[in-house]
Amino acid sequence: MTDIPAEGALPEDAGESRASGTGGPDYLASLKLLGRFLPGSRLAMGGAILLATAAVACELAPIVVVCKVVTPALSGTLGPAYLLGAAGLALLAVVVGYGLMGLAVGLSHVVAFDVLCRLRLALARHLARLPIGWFADRKSGDAKKLIIDEPESMELIFAHGIPEGVSALATWVAVSVWLFAVDWRMALATVAVTPVAFVLISTGMARGARRAADYQRAGARMNASVVEFLAGMAVVKIFNRTGESFAETARAVRAYAEVETAWAEDYLPFGGTFFSLVLANVVVILPVGAFLMAAGSLDLSTLVLFVILGANYSQPLMKLFNQFHTLAHISMGSTRIADALAAEPQADSARTVALASHDVVFDEVSFGYGKEEVLHRVSFTAPAGSVTALVGPSGAGKSTVASLVARFWDPRSGRVTLGGVDLREIGLAQLMDMVAFVFQDSFLFSDTIAANIRFGNPKASDAEVEAAARAARAHDFIMAFPDGYATRLGDRGQLLSGGERQRIAIARAILKDAPVIVLDEATAFADPDNEAAIQEAIGELTAGRTLLVVAHRLHTIMSADQILVVDGGRIAEAGRHDDLVAKGGLYARLWRDYTEARDVVLKPAGVSGQIASEERPS
């Protein structure tokens, strides 16, 4: 049975399996990583190894039988009963061997699935504990690669690699001991080329390892370039830039091919020689055996034994090498998982604190991404029950201010408080209950409309869901669907328009009934009709709540209780609409530009074919 780690817990040192940055790639990185999640399955893993070893030992039984048959066959004393008995014994050994290997592989797969289950659960829990901002500069497919694709590739390690690798090593050791016990001279002839072969393969792998970092970088560049080229195909074709756009993809593919070629040139002279030597034991065994037989110190049956075993002497080592090669390849990609597990989780006090109010206060807050500082000593108060709008030029830091309210990030200096308490002192569970966030591009699940709205409050009744939808001005378009609230939306809510998705998201926020609401440009994708409906829905949110609105369409926040003008990461101005317009500062200029842009119409400029602007008649 899968032993599930406690919620929020990670095995000790789970993030320490990253490849070394100084000593080349760590070919055992994936094994070290998975080893942290093995407790609870060690007994089953040991059983799989024993069964696989016994299965391989059964494969040796037919060889023993052949050797026992050779001498009487050559002397003419081989009877039918003896031959049938030997054949039956060999057949039984083969059948038992296959059965044992089947049990071993079945048991090892159970272990692999258990370990991967623990790994994926630990990853999912750890990702959930990271700041939401951690995901900001990562592509949407990264989480799938981390939790699904890359762990899936690791299944081979426990499902096949460990039982087959350990059994191969055990078989090689047992055969070696057997050969030396039979005849140490022939045993030396059998193993003579093996050490040389493995010195060569070790040298080849060491030389090739120098290319590992370049290989990973080139592979990442090629994959990103191909994905971007395909994703942007419509733009490429419209602007007739197929050749130019493909040029970067072609360069990335060639760079990847060059790295692989260089790696092959480093490895093949040694690796190729290894594969030739490791299977060449019989070239040494036959001359030595013939010499010893001519000297009268070796019999034919012993020579046959060494020819049969010697010709296959290195097969277990080849199997072991192949398993190691697979392990090394998987390990080169497992560092992403180790890095994710090593990422610092968001600090959580796990406390439930009493809040005097629902005022949101920024007190000398500074914040940045990487080395770049985005906010500089920002201070303001968003009183409970009021609407505070954040406006300003693109890139001024408006959305960053909004994200700090929900603790997507924590300030570098200063503090953000809710009801007089630093957000970092409020448990994340309590904070998430207190704050609702409606994103510019609201995410909807591929579930029913009712389920998406009920995400704001899983215990809400159907009547409460409908009431929230009515408040969000979404009820009418929902009922226009044949299945109403039971309509399934498909991937990311593709069945709805942008404005309709926003109203579903607002209904979800209304149902959550959080005292603090953050709207990050909620009307960005709305047409005029939808925008009016969204504005009415936002009006439903304001009652008794602290509302922060990031806005580019300035007419939507004209009635806000407080408008904060953000410029260059600072609060440049603050006040109500009329006061800020009368002041003649940055807001007045933004308002003038906004109203002038709304009054502009476009028409062809005659022969020139250029676009000219003309003011509407008053």
C-alpha positions as CSV (number, residue, x, y, z in Angstrom):
1,M,0.0,0.0,0.0
2,T,1.3,3.5,-0.8
3,D,2.5,5.3,2.2
4,I,1.4,8.9,1.7
5,P,3.6,11.5,3.4
6,A,1.9,13.9,5.8
7,E,0.5,17.0,4.2
8,G,3.2,19.6,3.7
9,A,6.0,17.2,4.5
10,L,8.9,16.3,2.3
11,P,11.4,13.6,2.8
12,E,14.6,14.9,4.4
13,D,17.0,16.4,1.9
14,A,14.5,15.8,-0.9
15,G,15.9,18.8,-2.8
16,E,19.5,17.8,-2.5
17,S,19.8,15.6,-5.6
18,R,20.7,18.3,-8.0
19,A,23.5,17.7,-10.4
20,S,26.8,19.0,-9.2
21,G,27.6,22.3,-10.8
22,T,31.4,21.7,-10.5
23,G,32.0,18.0,-11.0
24,G,30.0,17.4,-14.1
25,P,26.6,15.7,-14.3
26,D,25.5,13.6,-11.4
27,Y,24.5,10.3,-13.1
28,L,22.8,9.1,-10.0
29,A,20.8,12.2,-9.3
30,S,17.4,10.6,-10.1
31,L,18.2,7.5,-8.0
32,K,19.1,9.8,-5.0
33,L,15.9,11.8,-5.5
34,L,13.6,8.7,-5.7
35,G,15.5,7.1,-2.8
36,R,14.0,9.8,-0.5
37,F,10.5,8.4,-1.3
38,L,11.4,4.7,-1.0
39,P,10.7,4.1,2.7
40,G,7.6,2.0,3.0
41,S,8.5,0.0,-0.2
42,R,12.0,-1.2,0.7
43,L,10.8,-4.7,1.7
44,A,9.0,-5.1,-1.6
45,M,12.0,-3.7,-3.5
46,G,14.2,-6.2,-1.8
47,G,11.8,-9.0,-2.7
48,A,11.8,-7.9,-6.4
49,I,15.6,-8.0,-6.4
50,L,15.8,-11.5,-4.9
51,L,13.2,-12.8,-7.4
52,A,15.0,-11.2,-10.3
53,T,18.3,-12.7,-9.2
54,A,16.8,-16.1,-8.8
55,A,15.3,-15.8,-12.3
56,V,18.7,-15.0,-13.8
57,A,20.2,-17.9,-11.8
58,C,17.6,-20.2,-13.4
59,E,18.9,-19.1,-16.8
60,L,22.2,-20.7,-15.9
61,A,20.7,-24.1,-15.3
62,P,20.4,-25.1,-19.0
63,I,24.2,-24.3,-19.3
64,V,25.0,-26.7,-16.5
65,V,22.8,-29.3,-18.1
66,V,24.5,-28.9,-21.5
67,C,27.9,-29.3,-19.9
68,K,26.7,-32.4,-18.1
69,V,25.5,-33.9,-21.4
70,V,28.6,-33.1,-23.5
71,T,31.0,-35.7,-22.0
72,P,28.6,-38.8,-22.2
73,A,27.5,-37.6,-25.6
74,L,31.1,-37.6,-26.9
75,S,31.9,-41.0,-25.3
76,G,28.8,-42.6,-26.7
77,T,27.3,-43.4,-23.2
78,L,24.5,-40.9,-23.3
79,G,21.2,-42.8,-22.7
80,P,17.7,-41.6,-23.7
81,A,16.5,-41.5,-20.1
82,Y,19.5,-39.3,-19.1
83,L,18.9,-37.0,-22.1
84,L,15.2,-36.7,-21.4
85,G,15.8,-36.0,-17.7
86,A,18.4,-33.3,-18.6
87,A,16.1,-31.7,-21.1
88,G,13.2,-31.7,-18.7
89,L,15.4,-30.1,-16.0
90,A,16.5,-27.4,-18.4
91,L,12.9,-26.8,-19.5
92,L,11.7,-26.6,-15.9
93,A,14.5,-24.1,-15.1
94,V,13.5,-21.9,-18.0
95,V,9.8,-22.0,-17.1
96,V,10.6,-21.2,-13.4
97,G,13.0,-18.5,-14.4
98,Y,10.4,-16.8,-16.6
99,G,7.8,-17.1,-13.8
100,L,10.2,-15.6,-11.2
101,M,11.1,-12.7,-13.5
102,G,7.4,-12.0,-14.1
103,L,6.8,-11.9,-10.3
104,A,9.9,-9.7,-9.9
105,V,8.8,-7.2,-12.6
106,G,5.3,-7.1,-11.3
107,L,6.5,-6.4,-7.7
108,S,9.0,-3.8,-8.9
109,H,6.3,-2.0,-10.9
110,V,4.2,-1.8,-7.7
111,V,7.2,-0.2,-6.0
112,A,7.7,2.2,-8.8
113,F,4.1,3.3,-8.8
114,D,4.1,3.8,-5.1
115,V,7.3,5.8,-5.2
116,L,6.1,8.0,-8.0
117,C,2.8,8.5,-6.2
118,R,4.7,9.8,-3.2
119,L,6.9,12.0,-5.3
120,R,4.0,13.5,-7.2
121,L,2.0,14.2,-4.1
122,A,5.1,15.7,-2.4
123,L,5.7,17.9,-5.5
124,A,2.0,19.0,-5.7
125,R,2.0,19.9,-2.1
126,H,5.3,21.7,-2.3
127,L,4.2,23.7,-5.4
128,A,1.0,24.7,-3.5
129,R,3.2,26.1,-0.7
130,L,5.3,28.2,-3.0
131,P,4.5,31.9,-3.5
132,I,2.1,32.3,-6.5
133,G,4.6,34.7,-7.9
134,W,7.0,31.7,-8.3
135,F,4.9,30.6,-11.3
136,A,4.9,34.0,-12.9
137,D,8.0,33.4,-15.1
138,R,7.2,29.8,-15.9
139,K,5.3,28.4,-18.8
140,S,2.0,26.8,-18.4
141,G,3.4,23.4,-19.4
142,D,6.1,23.4,-16.7
143,A,3.8,22.1,-13.9
144,K,2.7,19.2,-16.2
145,K,6.4,18.4,-17.0
146,L,7.3,18.5,-13.3
147,I,4.4,16.4,-12.0
148,I,3.6,14.1,-14.9
149,D,6.2,13.8,-17.7
150,E,9.5,13.8,-15.8
151,P,8.4,11.5,-12.9
152,E,7.0,9.2,-15.5
153,S,10.4,8.8,-17.1
154,M,11.7,7.8,-13.7
155,E,9.5,4.7,-13.5
156,L,12.1,2.7,-15.3
157,I,14.5,3.1,-12.4
158,F,12.5,1.1,-9.9
159,A,10.3,-0.9,-12.4
160,H,13.3,-2.3,-14.3
161,G,16.6,-0.6,-13.5
162,I,17.2,-1.7,-9.9
163,P,15.9,-5.3,-9.9
164,E,17.5,-6.1,-13.3
165,G,20.7,-4.2,-12.6
166,V,21.3,-5.7,-9.2
167,S,20.4,-9.2,-10.4
168,A,22.7,-8.8,-13.3
169,L,25.6,-7.8,-11.0
170,A,24.8,-10.7,-8.6
171,T,24.7,-13.1,-11.6
172,W,28.1,-11.8,-12.9
173,V,29.7,-12.2,-9.5
174,A,28.2,-15.7,-9.0
175,V,29.4,-16.8,-12.5
176,S,32.9,-15.4,-11.8
177,V,33.2,-17.3,-8.6
178,W,31.9,-20.5,-10.3
179,L,34.5,-20.1,-13.1
180,F,37.4,-19.6,-10.8
181,A,36.2,-22.6,-8.7
182,V,36.2,-24.8,-11.8
183,D,39.5,-23.7,-13.3
184,W,41.3,-20.5,-12.3
185,R,43.5,-20.5,-15.5
186,M,40.5,-20.6,-17.8
187,A,38.7,-18.1,-15.6
188,L,41.6,-15.6,-16.0
189,A,41.3,-16.1,-19.8
190,T,37.6,-15.5,-19.6
191,V,37.9,-12.2,-17.7
192,A,41.1,-10.9,-19.3
193,V,39.5,-8.4,-21.7
194,T,36.7,-7.3,-19.3
195,P,38.7,-4.8,-17.2
196,V,40.2,-3.3,-20.3
197,A,36.8,-2.9,-21.8
198,F,35.4,-1.1,-18.8
199,V,38.4,1.2,-18.5
200,L,37.6,2.3,-22.0
201,I,33.9,2.8,-21.4
202,S,34.6,4.8,-18.3
203,T,37.1,7.0,-20.2
204,G,34.6,7.5,-23.0
205,M,31.8,8.5,-20.6
206,A,34.1,10.9,-18.7
207,R,35.1,12.6,-21.9
208,G,31.5,12.8,-23.1
209,A,30.3,14.2,-19.7
210,R,32.0,17.5,-20.5
211,R,29.3,18.1,-23.1
212,A,26.4,17.4,-20.7
213,A,25.7,21.1,-19.8
214,D,25.9,22.2,-23.4
215,Y,23.7,19.3,-24.4
216,Q,21.0,20.3,-22.0
217,R,21.1,24.0,-23.0
218,A,21.0,23.1,-26.7
219,G,18.1,20.8,-26.2
220,A,16.2,23.4,-24.2
221,R,16.9,26.0,-26.8
222,M,15.8,23.7,-29.7
223,N,12.6,22.7,-27.9
224,A,11.6,26.3,-27.1
225,S,12.4,27.4,-30.6
226,V,10.3,24.7,-32.2
227,V,7.3,25.3,-29.9
228,E,7.5,29.1,-30.5
229,F,7.7,28.6,-34.2
230,L,4.7,26.3,-34.3
231,A,2.7,28.5,-31.9
232,G,3.4,31.6,-33.9
233,M,2.7,30.1,-37.3
234,A,-0.3,32.3,-38.0
235,V,1.7,35.5,-37.4
236,V,4.6,34.1,-39.4
237,K,2.4,33.4,-42.4
238,I,0.4,36.6,-42.3
239,F,3.6,38.7,-42.3
240,N,5.3,36.3,-44.8
241,R,8.3,35.7,-42.6
242,T,8.5,32.0,-42.8
243,G,12.1,32.0,-43.8
244,E,13.3,34.4,-41.2
245,S,11.3,32.9,-38.4
246,F,12.4,29.4,-39.3
247,A,16.0,30.5,-39.4
248,E,16.3,30.6,-35.6
249,T,14.7,27.2,-35.3
250,A,17.1,25.9,-37.9
251,R,20.1,27.4,-36.0
252,A,18.8,25.8,-32.8
253,V,18.5,22.4,-34.4
254,R,22.0,22.7,-35.9
255,A,23.5,23.8,-32.6
256,Y,21.9,20.7,-31.0
257,A,23.2,18.5,-33.7
258,E,26.7,20.0,-33.3
259,V,26.7,19.3,-29.6
260,E,25.5,15.7,-30.1
261,T,28.2,15.2,-32.8
262,A,30.9,16.6,-30.6
263,W,29.8,14.3,-27.8
264,A,29.8,11.3,-30.1
265,E,33.3,12.2,-31.3
266,D,34.5,12.2,-27.7
267,Y,32.8,9.0,-26.8
268,L,32.7,6.7,-29.8
269,P,36.5,5.8,-30.1
270,F,36.4,4.4,-26.5
271,G,32.7,3.3,-26.4
272,G,33.0,1.5,-29.8
273,T,36.1,-0.3,-28.7
274,F,34.3,-1.3,-25.5
275,F,31.5,-3.0,-27.3
276,S,34.0,-4.9,-29.4
277,L,36.1,-6.1,-26.5
278,V,33.4,-6.8,-24.0
279,L,32.0,-9.6,-26.2
280,A,35.4,-10.9,-27.4
281,N,36.1,-13.3,-24.5
282,V,35.9,-16.4,-26.6
283,V,38.8,-15.1,-28.7
284,V,41.0,-15.6,-25.7
285,I,39.2,-18.6,-24.2
286,L,39.6,-21.0,-27.3
287,P,43.4,-20.6,-27.8
288,V,44.1,-20.9,-24.0
289,G,41.7,-23.9,-23.8
290,A,43.2,-25.6,-26.8
291,F,46.7,-25.2,-25.4
292,L,45.7,-26.6,-22.0
293,M,43.9,-29.6,-23.6
294,A,47.0,-30.3,-25.7
295,A,49.0,-30.3,-22.5
296,G,46.5,-32.8,-21.0
297,S,45.4,-30.5,-18.1
298,L,41.9,-29.7,-19.4
299,D,39.1,-31.9,-20.4
300,L,36.5,-31.2,-23.2
301,S,33.5,-30.8,-20.9
302,T,35.3,-28.0,-19.0
303,L,36.3,-26.3,-22.2
304,V,32.7,-26.5,-23.4
305,L,31.6,-24.9,-20.1
306,F,34.0,-22.0,-20.5
307,V,33.1,-21.5,-24.1
308,I,29.4,-21.3,-23.3
309,L,29.8,-19.2,-20.2
310,G,32.7,-17.2,-21.5
311,A,30.9,-16.2,-24.7
312,N,28.1,-14.8,-22.5
313,Y,30.3,-13.8,-19.6
314,S,29.9,-10.1,-20.1
315,Q,26.2,-10.1,-20.9
316,P,25.2,-9.3,-17.3
317,L,27.7,-6.5,-17.4
318,M,26.2,-5.2,-20.6
319,K,22.7,-5.3,-19.1
320,L,24.1,-3.4,-16.1
321,F,25.7,-0.9,-18.3
322,N,22.5,-0.3,-20.3
323,Q,20.6,0.2,-17.1
324,F,23.2,2.7,-15.9
325,H,23.0,4.5,-19.2
326,T,19.2,4.8,-18.8
327,L,19.7,6.0,-15.3
328,A,22.2,8.6,-16.3
329,H,20.0,9.9,-19.1
330,I,17.0,10.2,-16.8
331,S,19.2,11.9,-14.1
332,M,20.1,14.7,-16.5
333,G,16.5,15.7,-16.6
334,S,15.6,15.1,-13.0
335,T,17.4,18.2,-11.7
336,R,14.2,20.3,-12.6
337,I,12.3,18.3,-10.0
338,A,15.1,18.6,-7.4
339,D,15.2,22.4,-8.0
340,A,11.4,22.7,-7.6
341,L,11.6,20.7,-4.3
342,A,14.5,22.9,-3.1
343,A,12.6,26.1,-3.8
344,E,11.9,28.0,-0.6
345,P,8.2,27.6,0.4
346,Q,6.2,30.7,1.3
347,A,6.4,31.4,5.0
348,D,3.2,30.5,6.8
349,S,2.5,31.5,10.4
350,A,-0.5,29.1,10.3
351,R,-2.1,31.5,12.8
352,T,-5.7,32.7,13.0
353,V,-5.6,36.3,14.2
354,A,-8.3,38.7,15.2
355,L,-8.5,41.7,12.8
356,A,-9.7,45.0,14.0
357,S,-10.9,46.0,10.5
358,H,-10.5,45.2,6.9
359,D,-8.3,48.2,6.0
360,V,-5.4,47.4,3.7
361,V,-2.3,49.5,4.4
362,F,0.9,49.7,2.5
363,D,3.6,51.0,4.8
364,E,6.9,52.1,3.0
365,V,6.7,49.0,0.8
366,S,9.6,48.2,-1.6
367,F,9.7,45.2,-3.9
368,G,11.5,43.9,-7.0
369,Y,11.8,40.9,-9.3
370,G,15.4,39.6,-9.2
371,K,17.8,42.5,-9.0
372,E,15.3,45.0,-10.5
373,E,13.4,47.0,-7.9
374,V,9.8,47.7,-9.1
375,L,8.2,49.5,-6.1
376,H,9.9,52.2,-4.1
377,R,8.6,53.0,-0.6
378,V,4.9,52.8,-1.5
379,S,2.5,54.0,1.2
380,F,-1.3,54.3,1.1
381,T,-4.4,53.1,2.9
382,A,-7.4,51.4,1.3
383,P,-10.2,51.8,3.9
384,A,-12.7,49.1,4.5
385,G,-15.9,49.5,2.5
386,S,-14.3,51.7,-0.1
387,V,-13.1,51.5,-3.7
388,T,-9.4,52.2,-4.3
389,A,-8.3,52.4,-7.9
390,L,-4.8,51.9,-9.2
391,V,-4.0,53.7,-12.5
392,G,-0.9,54.7,-14.3
393,P,1.2,54.1,-17.4
394,S,2.0,50.5,-18.5
395,G,4.8,49.0,-16.4
396,A,4.3,51.5,-13.6
397,G,3.8,48.7,-11.0
398,K,0.0,48.6,-10.6
399,S,-0.5,44.9,-10.9
400,T,2.5,44.3,-8.6
401,V,0.9,46.4,-5.9
402,A,-2.3,44.4,-6.3
403,S,-0.4,41.1,-6.1
404,L,1.2,42.0,-2.8
405,V,-2.3,42.3,-1.3
406,A,-2.9,38.5,-1.9
407,R,0.7,37.7,-0.9
408,F,1.7,36.5,-4.3
409,W,5.0,37.9,-3.2
410,D,6.3,39.4,0.0
411,P,7.8,42.9,0.2
412,R,11.6,43.3,0.4
413,S,11.1,46.1,2.9
414,G,8.2,47.7,4.6
415,R,4.9,45.9,5.2
416,V,1.4,45.3,4.0
417,T,-1.2,45.0,6.7
418,L,-4.8,43.9,6.9
419,G,-6.7,45.2,9.9
420,G,-3.4,46.4,11.3
421,V,-1.8,43.0,11.1
422,D,1.2,42.3,8.8
423,L,0.1,39.8,6.1
424,R,3.1,37.6,7.0
425,E,1.7,37.1,10.5
426,I,-1.7,36.0,9.2
427,G,-1.9,32.3,8.4
428,L,-2.2,31.6,4.7
429,A,-5.5,29.7,5.1
430,Q,-7.1,32.7,6.9
431,L,-5.6,35.2,4.4
432,M,-7.0,33.3,1.4
433,D,-10.4,33.3,3.1
434,M,-10.2,37.0,3.5
435,V,-9.0,38.0,0.0
436,A,-10.6,37.3,-3.4
437,F,-8.8,38.0,-6.6
438,V,-10.3,38.4,-10.1
439,F,-7.6,38.2,-12.7
440,Q,-7.4,40.0,-16.0
441,D,-7.5,36.7,-17.7
442,S,-9.7,34.7,-15.4
443,F,-9.1,30.9,-15.3
444,L,-12.2,28.6,-15.6
445,F,-12.0,24.9,-15.1
446,S,-13.3,22.4,-17.7
447,D,-16.3,21.7,-15.6
448,T,-19.9,23.0,-15.4
449,I,-20.7,26.7,-14.9
450,A,-22.2,25.9,-11.5
451,A,-19.0,24.1,-10.4
452,N,-16.9,27.0,-11.5
453,I,-19.0,29.5,-9.5
454,R,-19.2,27.2,-6.5
455,F,-15.4,27.1,-6.5
456,G,-15.7,30.3,-4.4
457,N,-17.7,28.4,-1.8
458,P,-17.9,24.6,-2.1
459,K,-20.7,24.4,0.4
460,A,-23.0,26.9,-1.4
461,S,-26.5,25.7,-2.4
462,D,-27.8,26.0,-5.9
463,A,-29.9,29.0,-4.9
464,E,-26.8,30.7,-3.6
465,V,-24.9,30.0,-6.8
466,E,-27.8,31.4,-8.8
467,A,-27.9,34.5,-6.6
468,A,-24.2,35.1,-7.1
469,A,-24.6,34.7,-10.9
470,R,-27.5,37.2,-10.9
471,A,-25.4,39.7,-8.9
472,A,-22.6,39.2,-11.4
473,R,-25.1,39.8,-14.3
474,A,-24.3,36.3,-15.6
475,H,-27.6,34.6,-15.0
476,D,-29.2,35.6,-18.3
477,F,-26.5,34.3,-20.6
478,I,-26.1,31.2,-18.5
479,M,-29.8,30.3,-18.9
480,A,-29.4,30.9,-22.7
481,F,-27.5,27.6,-22.8
482,P,-29.6,24.5,-23.2
483,D,-28.2,23.0,-20.0
484,G,-28.1,26.2,-18.1
485,Y,-25.9,26.0,-15.0
486,A,-25.0,22.4,-15.9
487,T,-23.3,23.5,-19.1
488,R,-19.8,22.2,-19.3
489,L,-17.3,24.9,-20.4
490,G,-14.5,22.9,-21.9
491,D,-10.8,23.7,-21.6
492,R,-10.3,27.1,-19.9
493,G,-13.9,28.1,-20.4
494,Q,-13.5,28.3,-24.2
495,L,-17.3,28.2,-24.6
496,L,-17.6,31.7,-23.2
497,S,-16.5,35.1,-24.4
498,G,-13.9,37.1,-22.5
499,G,-16.5,39.3,-20.8
500,E,-18.7,36.3,-19.9
501,R,-15.7,34.5,-18.3
502,Q,-15.1,37.7,-16.3
503,R,-18.6,37.7,-15.0
504,I,-18.4,34.0,-14.0
505,A,-15.1,34.9,-12.1
506,I,-16.9,37.8,-10.4
507,A,-19.8,35.5,-9.4
508,R,-17.2,33.2,-7.9
509,A,-15.7,36.1,-5.9
510,I,-19.2,37.2,-4.8
511,L,-20.0,33.7,-3.6
512,K,-16.7,33.6,-1.7
513,D,-17.9,36.7,0.2
514,A,-14.4,37.7,1.1
515,P,-14.1,41.1,2.8
516,V,-11.2,42.2,0.5
517,I,-11.5,42.0,-3.3
518,V,-8.8,42.7,-5.8
519,L,-9.7,43.2,-9.5
520,D,-6.9,43.3,-11.9
521,E,-8.3,45.0,-15.0
522,A,-11.6,43.1,-14.9
523,T,-13.0,44.7,-18.1
524,A,-9.9,44.2,-20.2
525,F,-11.5,41.7,-22.6
526,A,-15.1,43.1,-22.6
527,D,-17.0,44.7,-25.4
528,P,-19.2,47.7,-24.5
529,D,-22.3,45.6,-23.6
530,N,-20.2,43.2,-21.5
531,E,-18.3,46.1,-19.9
532,A,-21.6,47.7,-18.7
533,A,-22.7,44.3,-17.2
534,I,-19.3,43.9,-15.5
535,Q,-19.4,47.4,-14.1
536,E,-22.8,46.6,-12.6
537,A,-21.4,43.3,-11.2
538,I,-18.5,45.2,-9.6
539,G,-21.0,47.5,-8.0
540,E,-22.4,44.4,-6.2
541,L,-18.9,43.7,-4.9
542,T,-18.4,47.1,-3.3
543,A,-21.0,46.8,-0.5
544,G,-19.2,46.5,2.8
545,R,-16.0,45.3,1.2
546,T,-12.5,46.7,0.6
547,L,-12.2,46.8,-3.1
548,L,-8.9,47.5,-5.0
549,V,-9.2,47.9,-8.8
550,V,-6.4,48.0,-11.3
551,A,-7.8,49.9,-14.3
552,H,-6.7,51.1,-17.7
553,R,-10.2,52.2,-18.8
554,L,-10.3,55.3,-16.7
555,H,-14.1,55.9,-17.1
556,T,-14.7,52.7,-15.1
557,I,-13.2,54.2,-11.9
558,M,-14.4,57.8,-12.1
559,S,-16.6,57.2,-9.0
560,A,-13.9,55.5,-7.0
561,D,-13.5,56.7,-3.4
562,Q,-9.7,57.0,-4.0
563,I,-7.6,56.9,-7.1
564,L,-3.9,56.2,-6.7
565,V,-1.7,57.2,-9.7
566,V,1.3,54.8,-9.9
567,D,4.3,56.0,-11.8
568,G,7.8,54.4,-11.8
569,G,6.9,52.2,-8.8
570,R,5.8,55.2,-6.7
571,I,2.5,56.8,-5.8
572,A,2.7,60.0,-7.8
573,E,-0.8,61.3,-7.0
574,A,-3.8,60.3,-4.9
575,G,-7.4,61.7,-4.7
576,R,-10.8,61.6,-6.4
577,H,-11.3,61.9,-10.1
578,D,-12.5,65.5,-10.2
579,D,-9.7,66.7,-7.9
580,L,-7.0,64.9,-9.8
581,V,-8.3,66.3,-13.2
582,A,-8.4,69.8,-11.7
583,K,-4.8,69.4,-10.4
584,G,-3.4,69.1,-13.9
585,G,-0.8,66.4,-13.1
586,L,-0.1,63.0,-14.4
587,Y,-3.7,61.8,-13.9
588,A,-5.1,64.8,-15.8
589,R,-2.8,64.0,-18.7
590,L,-3.8,60.3,-18.7
591,W,-7.5,61.4,-18.6
592,R,-6.9,63.8,-21.5
593,D,-5.1,61.2,-23.6
594,Y,-7.8,58.6,-22.8
595,T,-10.7,60.8,-23.7
596,E,-9.0,62.0,-26.9
597,A,-8.3,58.4,-27.9
598,R,-12.0,57.6,-27.5
599,D,-13.0,60.5,-29.7
600,V,-10.7,59.5,-32.6
601,V,-12.1,57.8,-35.7
602,L,-10.1,56.3,-38.5
603,K,-10.5,56.6,-42.2
604,P,-8.5,56.0,-45.4
605,A,-6.3,59.0,-46.4
606,G,-7.2,58.9,-50.1
607,V,-4.5,58.0,-52.6
608,S,-1.7,57.5,-50.1
609,G,-3.6,54.7,-48.5
610,Q,-2.4,55.7,-45.1
611,I,-4.6,56.0,-42.0
612,A,-5.6,59.5,-40.9
613,S,-7.4,60.5,-37.8
614,E,-10.3,62.9,-37.6
615,E,-12.1,64.2,-34.5
616,R,-15.8,63.5,-34.3
617,P,-18.0,66.5,-34.8
618,S,-19.3,68.0,-31.6
